[in-house]
Amino acid sequence: MHSVRTVLKSRTYWAAGIVVSMIIATAAVGAGVQGSNAATVSSSTSSGAPTVVPTDDAADVPVSTAALTAIDTDARFSIAVLDTETRQTISYGTGSYDTASIVKVDILAALLYQAQQGGRTLTASEKALAAAMIERSDNSAATALFNEVGGTSGLEEFNEVIGLTETEVGADGYWGLTQTAPADQIQLLEIVFGAESVLTTESQAYEQGLMSQVIDSQNFGVSAAADDADDAALKVGYLQRSATGMWDVTSIGQIEADGHTYLVAVLSDGNATFDGGVALVDEVARAAVAALS
C-alpha cells in the first residue's frame, strides 16, 4: 500500500491544473464569455483563450470547449475529465454541487481503507451491503455503511487522507447532500482506479468490479461518452430537492473511448425533470470527452 504522502504528491499535478483552470475561467467571464457556465481548461500558462494544453508535449494541440459552451440548458452543470495516459485534463463550470448517490463510491472506498488499516477483509455482510449500495444504489445499504465508517466525521477523515479539499460531507446523516466539485471526484476516482492509491490492488479491483456491474437504470452520464456503455465502471446519483422540486443528477466513473481511458465526473443541479437531467449529463459527458479525443 502506498503512503498517504505519495498519494497526495501524485495528485499535485491534477490539483494545480484545476487551480489554473479556475483562474482562466475567471478571466474568461470577465472578458464576456457567453453562457451560464464558465468554460475552463487546464493549462501551463495563465493567459489566452480557453484551450487545453496536454502534459504530453507530443500532443500539444489546443482543444476547444465550444461544444460545452453551446449546450442550451437552464440547469447548472460542471465537468472534469482526465486522460489517464497523457494526463491531459479539461474542466468546465464552477461551484459545488450535491453528490446525491455518487458519494457511495467514497463510502465504499473509506470502508475498504478502514478494513485494510484493521488488517482484515470485508465481512460477508459488508460485501452484501456494498453490492446493493453500488450496483443497485440501495439507500438503506448506504446508510448502514456510512454509519459503519463513522458517519460524517469518519468519511471526512478519510477524505482528508486522500486529499479531497472541495468536499464537505453532509451533516446529520444526510450523506446525499455532501457538497463536492468535479476535481475532487476525479481525485477520488484516481484512488479507486489509479496506480498510486491508499487502497490495495485487491480493494481497488473489488470496488471497480461493483462499479462495472450497475443495473441498467444506473448506467448513464459518463457511460454515454464510452465506446461501449456496458464496459463503463460508474456510479450515478439523482435527487429531487424538496424545496424547489428541481433535480440533482450526477455521474462519475471510468470509460474507454477512441483508444483512451478517461476518468470523468459530471455534476448538475436545477434540472426541471429527472429525464432532462439524465439527457444533460449524457450530453455534457460526450462533449467533454470528444474535446480530448
Phi, psi and omega in degrees: 000134181285153178289156177301321181299318180296316181297314182294323178298320183292343180270353186302319183297318179295314182298319180297320179298320181291321178301314179296323178303317183291326176298315180296321181299316181298318179296321181295318180296318180296333181275356176097031177296134183278152175110164184277346178245146177272126179278126180223156177212161177281145184204153177272359178237171183247017181220168176105173179290163181296107178220161174257130175251108183295155175284342177273112183302330182290343181244035185281070182236125179302145180239131182279142172254019183301323182295326177287317179298328184279351181297126185263107181204150173270350179279170178252140179212161177209148182214151170222142180225139176232125170279115189290341180269308183276343185067015175291138182228158172215140175224155183208134179094164182223170174092177179251159185221156169295139176285328196053222191280356176294342177296345179295333174295318179295317180300314180293320178299319178296319179297315179296318180296315180297321177297317177302315181297331178272002178068035181221170172257170179293146176283167178300321179295317179296321179295321178296317178294319180297316179298316179296320183294318184272310186288322183247357181059042180290122185285325178296320177296320179296317180297319179298316181284327174301314178295324182294324180280359178109015178063212183302312183293322180294319179288324176299320180297316177296317180297329175292321178301318184268002172083030175276109186259349182243022182239128178237115185292138180301140183273165173057033177084359181274070183299331181290346178263014172306135179263138181207175176228157182304323181300319178293324179291326174295319179298318176298317179297327177293330175293322182280324187246343190281164182287330178250117188205153172286347176271144174290164178298328179292317178295318178299313181299323179296310181292320177301319181298317179294320180291341179272357185237028180293150179291162187304322182290348180255016184243091176201177180083251184300328181292341178295338181266358183277155173300320178223110183301330181289344179267357181286151172246113191208169170218136179246167177214151174203144186204127175268121181284128185293328183289327186244339186079358180277159186252134163273133175224125186224159180200132177224152175163187179245136180225163171247131179209127177051041177080007180241155173253127183237143165259130188228136175225118179234130183236144177209156172210172181075021177281133182292329179222160176297311181300322178295324177293319177298314180299323181293310182293329173300310183296318181296316179299314180300316183294318182290316180293320178299327180294332180266348186284000000 
